[in-house]
């Protein structure tokens, strides 16, 4: 046998005949919004030792042995409001107008996992987004013939 017969088909292809390789696309950086949690049981704030009621919004931080819950005052997220999930248009606008934006998560006893409840954002951003959605736009004209 000759050495030429031992070559594999991929080795016999000339590099000029091979299709050019596409450059790898750069991955877009994904903006990850910080999370806050709606309590599902009574707890205490790790910062001020205030009693936290069921349903209050807290920020969790990982401690040495356990997660520590901080009330909205201690976490620096005081004065924000919850925008419930369900309306994509207002959510996009509120994210655009709000300086602080947090995702609200709540523990589901049924599914044993956290579920997204909405956004925790500035009330001015919610008002601005709602007023923008309420304004009629010039592109939303009624099509049809004029009735005489």
N, C-alpha and C positions, 0 to 999 in steps of 0.2 A: 504494500500500500504506500501511496505517496503522502507527503505532508499536506498537500492541497486537499485530499479527500477527507482528512481528519478535521478540517476547519468547520466550525458551525456556521449556519446561514447568517447569523447576526455579525459574525466576524468578516464575512465576505462582502457585506454591504459597504460601500464607500461612504465616508462621512459627508461628502458633498450631496449624496442622494438622500440623506436623512432629513426629515422635516425639521425646520428650526424650532428650538424650544421656546415656549412662551415665557416671558418673565413673570415671576410670581407677583400676584397682586398684593399691594400693601393692605394689611388689615386695618379697617377703620377703628379708631379707638371708641369703645363703648362707654358712654357716660353712665356710671352706676350711682344712683341716688341713694343717700343714706336711709336706713330703716328706723322707724319708731314702731312701738308695739302698743296695742290696746290691751290692758290687763284683763285676764279672764278670772282672776282671783285676787283677793285682798293681799297687799304687800306693803313694804316700807321702803322709803327713799333712802338710798345709801349715803346721800349727801347731807340731808337735813333731818333725817329720821321721822319724816312726816308720814302718817298713814295714807296709803294710796288705795283708793276705792276701785272696785271692779269697773272696767271700761275706761279708766283714765289713760292718757297717753304718756308713755315713759320711753326713755332711751336706755338700752341695755349695753353694758360694757363687760368684757370678759375680765374677771378678777383672777387671782391665783388659784382659787378652788371652785368658785362658782360665779355665775353671772350676777352683776350688780345692777339694780334698777335705779334710775335717777328720774325724779319728777321733772316736769317741763321747766320749772323755774331753775332748778340746779343744772339741767342739761342745756340751758340757754335757748330753748325753743318756745318761750312764753309768748302768748299773743297770737298764735297761729290757729287756724280753723281747719276742720276736716272737710274736704271736698269728696263726697262719695263717688265711687267708681260707677261707670255706666254711660257717661256721655263723653265720647272721644273728642269732639270739637272743643268743648269747654276745658277738658283736661289739657289739651295741647296749648290752648291760649293761656291758661293759668300757669303752666310750666314756663311759658315764654315771659310772662309778666312778673312772676314771683322771684325774689332774690333767694329765699329759702324754700326748699321743696324736699319733703320727706315722704316716703312711702309708708302708709299705715298697714301693719300686719296684725292679724288676730288669730289666736290659737283655736283650732277647731277640734273639739272633743270627739266628734263623730269620725273625722278623717285622720286625726292624730297628726296634723300638719298645720303650718301657718297659711292663712289665706289673705290675699290682698283685699283691703277694705276701701282704699282710696288714697288721696294725697293730703298731707298736712302742710298747708300753705298760708301765705299772708292773706288776710281778709280783703285788702285793697286789690289784690290781684284777681280774686274771685269776682269782686264787684266790677272791675274793669273788663274782664272777660265776658261777664253776663251782659254788660251794656254794649259791648261790641257785637255780640250775637243778636241782640235785640234790634240793632240798627238795620234798616233795609239797605241792601247793596244795589249799586247801579247795574250789576250784571244779572240780577234776579228780576228781569222784566217779564211781564206776562206776554207770552206769544199768542198771536191770533190776529184776526182782522178787527178793525174798528167798527163798532156797531153804530148805525145811523138811524 
